[in-house]
Amino acid sequence: MQREINTQVDIQASAQRVWQILTDFKNYPAWNPFITEISGQIHVGEHIHFRFSLPAGGSLPARAAILNSVPEVELRWAGALPIPGLLRAEHYHVIEVLGANRLRFHQGEIFTGLLVAPMWPIFASRGVQLYEQSSQALKRRAEARS
């Protein structure tokens, strides 16, 4: 089974500014309410380690592999539970340039695996809120210094 959360927000800033914020892992705790810690190298095939907020409260550590890293365009990673087929989550950030210092930021997650169906009500309701909060926080940070 596959399900997706997709959020978007328009930002009055350059793609370069938004990319700089997304890839500045050491400063995530200062602005990101969803991913509160993150470390690792942003190169395809490398692994990152992070801590993310749970929809029901609290947080969990996770590990993911970088799938795509195109500066000022897309950052994508995926992580999975240790038992294959149970749950895989592919997180993406896409920067769509609309004009000079104007873009649409897409952030979401593609969930696959056997646990998606029973967990989807939580992901769909509270998960969307976390992504929207994170995207709005990115917007505020990018527009404050653009």
Secondary structure, DSSP 8 states (H G I E B T S, - for coil): -EEEEEEEEEESS-HHHHHHHHH-GGGHHHH-SSEEEEEE--STT-EEEEEEE-TTSSEEEEEEEEEEEETTTEEEEEEE-SSTTS-EEEEEEEEEEEETTEEEEEEEEEEESTTHHHHHHHIIIIIHHHHHHHHHHHHHHHHH--
